[in-house]
Amino acid sequence: MTAINSIKKVISIIKTELKDIYPMNEIDSFVYLIFEQLFDYSRTKLLISQEFDVQEDFYKQILNIINDLKLYKPIQYILKETSFFNLSFNVNSNVLIPRPETEELVDWIIQENQNKHISILDIGTGSGCIAIALAKNLPNSEVYACDISKEALSQTKINSKLNNVNVNVMHLDILDSSIQINEKFDIIVSNPPYITEKEKILMHKNVLDYEPEQALFVPNDKPLIFYKAIIKFGLGHLKPNGKIYFEINESYGKETALLLEADFQNIRLKKDINEKDRMLKGMLK
């Protein structure tokens, strides 16, 4: 197989081709991800291997990745893989790309529920990132995951096997008031759709064009529709002193917390690392 470029030259090509589209720190992250995926190179190995040759077939793959990035396709979808809570996840356009804020929610749950034998339900699981990270880090728990999307649940199953955990998968529409399931849970957690239609103008093209709208957006006149439905479901499916954890829209922190006041106690609204209202917890009275 013919070698046509050094790694140093290929990195220069990536940066030149993308410099008018992405900030340089993001391009740097693309470079590391590409070489980790294609060559299994760590950042250190990449730095000390600049003069190594890149074979033609790998170079063609990199050019295809560059072309996809020019179309604003997320790097995670291009590489079909991402990292969440130090675990690897297979992702595609049927599921949201896991965000760092959601890692903070998972960490909060883990810190508060270590060494407990508990049952957990993740509502709107998508890739399964929350459910799987909890199953991995709370090994005494029994974890369930549900979603309205059967394609998303397929990804949850794939990622459960990938990370060697058992997650009980259920197809469920939380907005369907006729839901009938027998299980009760110690914890219900959800990162439901919470971005209003009017907030679309603030979204990046790579999100709007590629990530599933069903998992992102809610009507302007019903910004808390999923929280209301999940709380109602929780009243019938949480065990005594059961807890509910949410990721929330920073613009509706206090309004979302108010939804819990009638039936929950020890309510806490928590900020993320960027000092935005992002997480909410309550315990069933």
C-alpha positions as CSV (number, residue, x, y, z in Angstrom):
1,M,0.0,0.0,0.0
2,T,1.5,3.3,-1.0
3,A,2.3,5.9,1.6
4,I,1.7,9.4,0.3
5,N,1.9,11.8,3.3
6,S,3.5,12.0,6.7
7,I,1.2,12.4,9.8
8,K,2.5,15.9,10.2
9,K,1.4,16.7,6.6
10,V,-2.0,15.1,7.0
11,I,-2.6,17.1,10.2
12,S,-1.7,20.3,8.4
13,I,-4.2,19.4,5.6
14,I,-7.0,18.8,8.2
15,K,-6.3,22.2,9.8
16,T,-6.1,24.0,6.5
17,E,-9.3,22.5,5.1
18,L,-11.4,23.2,8.3
19,K,-9.9,26.5,9.5
20,D,-12.6,28.7,8.0
21,I,-15.4,26.5,9.5
22,Y,-14.4,25.6,13.0
23,P,-12.3,27.2,15.8
24,M,-8.8,25.8,16.0
25,N,-9.3,24.2,19.4
26,E,-12.2,22.2,18.0
27,I,-10.1,21.2,15.0
28,D,-7.3,20.0,17.3
29,S,-9.9,17.8,19.1
30,F,-11.0,16.4,15.7
31,V,-7.3,15.5,14.9
32,Y,-6.9,13.6,18.1
33,L,-10.2,11.8,17.7
34,I,-9.5,10.8,14.1
35,F,-6.0,9.4,14.9
36,E,-7.3,7.6,17.9
37,Q,-10.1,6.0,15.9
38,L,-8.1,5.1,12.8
39,F,-4.7,4.3,14.2
40,D,-5.4,3.8,18.0
41,Y,-3.0,6.6,18.7
42,S,-2.9,8.3,22.1
43,R,-2.3,12.0,22.1
44,T,1.3,11.3,23.2
45,K,1.9,8.8,20.5
46,L,0.5,11.2,17.9
47,L,2.9,13.9,19.1
48,I,6.0,11.6,18.8
49,S,4.9,10.0,15.5
50,Q,4.7,13.1,13.2
51,E,7.2,11.8,10.6
52,F,5.5,8.4,10.2
53,D,3.7,7.8,6.9
54,V,0.0,7.6,6.4
55,Q,-1.0,4.8,4.0
56,E,-3.2,5.8,1.0
57,D,-6.3,3.9,2.2
58,F,-6.2,5.7,5.6
59,Y,-5.6,9.0,3.9
60,K,-8.7,8.5,1.8
61,Q,-10.7,7.8,4.9
62,I,-9.4,11.0,6.5
63,L,-10.4,13.0,3.4
64,N,-13.9,11.5,3.6
65,I,-14.1,12.6,7.3
66,I,-13.0,16.1,6.3
67,N,-15.7,16.3,3.7
68,D,-18.3,15.2,6.3
69,L,-17.0,17.8,8.7
70,K,-17.4,20.5,6.1
71,L,-21.1,19.5,5.9
72,Y,-21.3,20.1,9.7
73,K,-21.9,16.5,10.4
74,P,-20.9,15.8,14.1
75,I,-17.5,14.1,14.5
76,Q,-19.2,11.5,16.8
77,Y,-21.6,10.4,14.1
78,I,-18.8,10.3,11.5
79,L,-16.7,8.1,13.7
80,K,-19.8,6.3,15.1
81,E,-18.4,6.5,18.6
82,T,-18.1,8.8,21.5
83,S,-17.1,8.8,25.1
84,F,-19.3,9.4,28.2
85,F,-18.3,9.0,31.8
86,N,-15.1,7.2,30.7
87,L,-17.1,4.7,28.7
88,S,-17.4,4.1,25.0
89,F,-20.7,4.5,23.2
90,N,-21.8,3.7,19.7
91,V,-23.9,6.6,18.3
92,N,-25.7,7.4,15.1
93,S,-28.3,10.0,14.1
94,N,-31.1,8.0,15.9
95,V,-29.7,9.2,19.2
96,L,-28.4,12.4,20.8
97,I,-24.7,12.8,21.3
98,P,-24.1,12.6,25.1
99,R,-23.2,16.0,26.7
100,P,-20.8,16.8,29.5
101,E,-23.7,18.4,31.5
102,T,-25.3,15.0,31.6
103,E,-22.2,13.5,33.0
104,E,-22.6,15.9,36.0
105,L,-26.2,14.5,36.5
106,V,-24.9,10.9,36.5
107,D,-22.1,11.8,38.9
108,W,-24.7,13.4,41.3
109,I,-26.8,10.3,41.3
110,I,-23.8,8.0,41.8
111,Q,-22.4,10.1,44.7
112,E,-25.8,10.0,46.5
113,N,-26.6,6.4,46.0
114,Q,-23.4,4.3,46.4
115,N,-23.5,0.9,48.0
116,K,-27.3,0.7,47.8
117,H,-29.5,-2.1,46.3
118,I,-31.8,0.0,44.2
119,S,-33.9,-0.1,41.0
120,I,-33.5,2.8,38.5
121,L,-35.5,3.8,35.5
122,D,-34.0,6.1,32.8
123,I,-36.8,7.7,30.8
124,G,-35.9,8.8,27.3
125,T,-32.7,6.8,27.3
126,G,-31.5,7.4,23.7
127,S,-28.0,5.9,23.4
128,G,-28.4,4.5,27.0
129,C,-25.6,6.7,28.3
130,I,-27.2,7.5,31.6
131,A,-28.6,4.0,32.3
132,I,-25.3,2.3,31.3
133,A,-23.1,4.7,33.3
134,L,-25.3,4.1,36.4
135,A,-25.3,0.4,35.9
136,K,-21.5,0.4,35.6
137,N,-20.9,2.6,38.6
138,L,-23.7,1.3,40.9
139,P,-23.2,-2.4,40.5
140,N,-25.8,-3.3,43.1
141,S,-28.6,-1.6,41.2
142,E,-31.1,-3.0,38.7
143,V,-31.4,-0.6,35.8
144,Y,-34.2,-0.1,33.4
145,A,-34.2,2.1,30.3
146,C,-37.2,3.2,28.2
147,D,-37.6,5.3,25.0
148,I,-40.4,6.0,22.5
149,S,-37.8,5.3,19.7
150,K,-37.2,1.7,18.9
151,E,-34.1,2.7,16.9
152,A,-32.8,4.4,20.1
153,L,-33.5,1.3,22.1
154,S,-31.5,-0.8,19.6
155,Q,-28.5,1.5,20.4
156,T,-29.1,1.1,24.1
157,K,-28.8,-2.7,23.7
158,I,-25.7,-2.4,21.6
159,N,-24.1,-0.1,24.1
160,S,-25.1,-2.3,27.0
161,K,-23.2,-5.2,25.4
162,L,-20.3,-2.9,24.5
163,N,-19.9,-1.9,28.2
164,N,-20.7,-5.3,29.6
165,V,-23.7,-4.3,31.8
166,N,-27.3,-5.5,32.0
167,V,-30.0,-2.9,31.3
168,N,-33.6,-3.9,31.0
169,V,-35.0,-2.1,27.9
170,M,-38.6,-1.1,27.5
171,H,-40.5,0.6,24.6
172,L,-42.6,3.3,26.3
173,D,-44.2,6.7,25.4
174,I,-44.1,8.7,28.6
175,L,-46.8,11.1,27.2
176,D,-49.2,8.2,26.8
177,S,-51.4,8.4,29.9
178,S,-52.6,4.8,29.6
179,I,-49.1,3.4,30.3
180,Q,-49.4,0.2,32.4
181,I,-46.2,-1.3,33.9
182,N,-46.0,-3.1,37.2
183,E,-42.4,-2.2,38.3
184,K,-41.7,0.4,40.9
185,F,-38.4,2.1,41.3
186,D,-36.2,3.7,43.9
187,I,-35.0,6.3,41.3
188,I,-36.4,7.7,38.1
189,V,-34.0,9.8,36.1
190,S,-34.6,11.6,32.8
191,N,-32.9,14.0,30.4
192,P,-36.1,14.6,28.4
193,P,-36.6,17.0,25.4
194,Y,-36.5,20.5,26.8
195,I,-35.4,23.0,24.1
196,T,-38.3,25.2,23.0
197,E,-38.9,25.7,19.3
198,K,-38.1,29.4,19.7
199,E,-34.6,28.5,21.0
200,K,-33.7,26.8,17.7
201,I,-32.2,30.0,16.5
202,L,-29.5,29.5,19.1
203,M,-28.6,26.0,18.0
204,H,-25.6,25.1,15.9
205,K,-26.1,23.7,12.4
206,N,-24.5,20.4,13.3
207,V,-27.2,19.8,15.9
208,L,-30.1,21.0,13.9
209,D,-29.2,19.1,10.7
210,Y,-28.2,15.8,12.2
211,E,-29.5,15.1,15.8
212,P,-33.0,13.7,16.2
213,E,-35.5,16.5,16.7
214,Q,-37.8,14.3,18.7
215,A,-35.2,14.0,21.4
216,L,-34.5,17.8,21.5
217,F,-37.5,20.0,21.1
218,V,-40.8,20.9,22.8
219,P,-43.5,23.3,21.8
220,N,-43.1,26.9,22.9
221,D,-46.4,26.8,24.8
222,K,-45.6,23.5,26.6
223,P,-41.9,23.8,27.7
224,L,-42.4,21.5,30.7
225,I,-44.7,18.9,29.0
226,F,-42.3,16.0,29.6
227,Y,-41.5,16.9,33.2
228,K,-45.2,17.0,34.1
229,A,-45.7,13.6,32.5
230,I,-42.7,12.0,34.2
231,I,-43.7,13.4,37.6
232,K,-47.2,12.0,37.1
233,F,-45.7,8.7,36.2
234,G,-43.4,8.8,39.1
235,L,-46.2,9.3,41.6
236,G,-47.5,5.8,40.6
237,H,-44.1,4.1,40.0
238,L,-41.7,5.4,42.7
239,K,-41.3,3.4,45.9
240,P,-41.7,5.2,49.3
241,N,-39.0,7.8,49.6
242,G,-38.2,7.3,45.9
243,K,-36.2,10.0,44.2
244,I,-36.5,11.7,40.9
245,Y,-33.6,13.3,39.1
246,F,-33.9,15.6,36.0
247,E,-31.6,17.4,33.6
248,I,-33.4,20.7,32.8
249,N,-33.6,23.7,30.6
250,E,-31.6,26.5,32.4
251,S,-34.4,29.0,31.5
252,Y,-37.0,27.0,33.4
253,G,-35.2,25.9,36.6
254,K,-37.5,27.5,39.2
255,E,-40.7,26.6,37.1
256,T,-39.6,23.0,36.9
257,A,-38.8,22.8,40.6
258,L,-42.3,24.2,41.4
259,L,-43.8,21.1,39.7
260,L,-42.3,18.9,42.4
261,E,-43.5,20.9,45.4
262,A,-46.9,19.3,45.9
263,D,-45.7,15.7,46.2
264,F,-41.9,15.8,46.7
265,Q,-39.6,17.0,49.5
266,N,-35.9,17.8,49.8
267,I,-36.1,19.5,46.4
268,R,-32.8,20.7,45.2
269,L,-32.0,22.8,42.0
270,K,-28.3,22.3,41.1
271,K,-26.1,24.3,38.8
272,D,-23.7,22.8,36.3
273,I,-20.0,23.6,35.9
274,N,-21.0,26.7,33.9
275,E,-23.2,28.0,36.7
276,K,-26.4,27.3,34.9
277,D,-29.5,25.7,36.5
278,R,-29.1,22.2,34.9
279,M,-30.2,19.5,37.4
280,L,-33.1,19.0,39.7
281,K,-33.9,16.4,42.4
282,G,-36.8,15.6,44.7
283,M,-37.8,12.8,47.1
284,L,-41.3,11.5,47.2
285,K,-43.2,12.6,50.3
